[in-house]
Amino acid sequence: MTPLTLTLRTRPAQEVDIGLLTPDGLQAMGRPAIEQIKLTCGNRSLRLHELFEVQGEDTSVIHIRRACDKLYGIGMAMSFGSISVQGRAGDDVGRNMRGGTIAVRGSAGHGTGRGMRGGYIEVQANTGDFLGGAEAGALEGMSEGVIIVSGDAGARVGDRMRRGIIYVRGNSGDYCGSRMKGGTILVLGQSGCYPGIGMRRGTIVFARKPAEISATFNSCGVLKMEFLRLLFRQLSNSYRKLALLRNIGPEAERFSGDLALGGKGELLVLHSAL
């Protein structure tokens, strides 16, 4: 069977919730039934065929073409299969995702990977705020999985993060790793102010020293941390996009914090970065 391909006919005037269009939601459905699915667009409903041209039959592999930022909820709560997005994606890509793969060949909006519990998300351009963060009112953000961003990320990357890995090739905004409880964040570009504010545990690795570090983080000096060598080797072997980490050495300046909350988290500023 050929992959299910959804090609956007024209940019909608209002946001469209396409969270139902996942391998889980479309499992065992034929093309005629898929074309009749109702989608919420503003204060009205539209049939899927009114917005998308539908081709293919394999619902475990979904291609979304000519995507725009009005399409939100792509891959919401999916547990298997793959979704590829050509163009720009809206907010909440991979929200509450439990498994599978999402690849965005463009930018993604706010809340990408929010509440993620497993799977893999790759964004070739930029993302908005709260990458891998928590749902509104939730006490924990991303708890498993891997997110790779080739461009820049907005503010509060990994807010309330519990476990998992977030990699940002470009810059990140303010409060990276805020209220973090575990997991690993890597930022190879410039980071904004006050990373790790309110964090209890976890590791944030920077290639460059952040713009400003909170007074509740204490410098432990430059250390040779062999676990970084192992971490970078494992990541470079597992993910082709991270092959550049292979040759980075283990020396880093370590900041422990947030001391206001026990100081068991850490910020690591690499000394032999790119």
Stockholm file with secondary structure:
# STOCKHOLM 1.0

chainA/1-274         MTPLTLTLRTRPAQEVDIGLLTPDGLQAMGRPAIEQIKLTCGNRSLRLHELFEVQGEDTSVIHIRRACDKLYGIGMAMSFGSISVQGRAGDDVGRNMRGGTIAVRGSAGHGTGRGMRGGYIEVQANTGDFLGGAEAGALEGMSEGVIIVSGDAGARVGDRMRRGIIYVRGNSGDYCGSRMKGGTILVLGQSGCYPGIGMRRGTIVFARKPAEISATFNSCGVLKMEFLRLLFRQLSNSYRKLALLRNIGPEAERFSGDLALGGKGELLVLHSAL
#=GR chainA/1-274 SS CCEEEEEESSCCSSCEECTTCSTTTTTTCCHHHHHTCEEEETTEEEEHHHHEEEECCEEEEEEEEEECTTEECTTTTCCSSEEEEEECCCSCTTTTCCSSEEEEESCCCTTTTTTCEEEEEEESSCCCSCTTCCCTTCSCCCCEEEEEESSCCCSSTTTTCCSSEEEESSCBCTTTTTTCCSCEEEECSCBCBSTTTTCCSCEEEESSCCSBCCTTCEEEEEEECHHHHHHHHHHHHHCGGGGGGGGCCSEEEEEEECGGGTSCEEEEEESSCC
#=GC SS_cons         CCEEEEEESSCCSSCEECTTCSTTTTTTCCHHHHHTCEEEETTEEEEHHHHEEEECCEEEEEEEEEECTTEECTTTTCCSSEEEEEECCCSCTTTTCCSSEEEEESCCCTTTTTTCEEEEEEESSCCCSCTTCCCTTCSCCCCEEEEEESSCCCSSTTTTCCSSEEEESSCBCTTTTTTCCSCEEEECSCBCBSTTTTCCSCEEEESSCCSBCCTTCEEEEEEECHHHHHHHHHHHHHCGGGGGGGGCCSEEEEEEECGGGTSCEEEEEESSCC
//
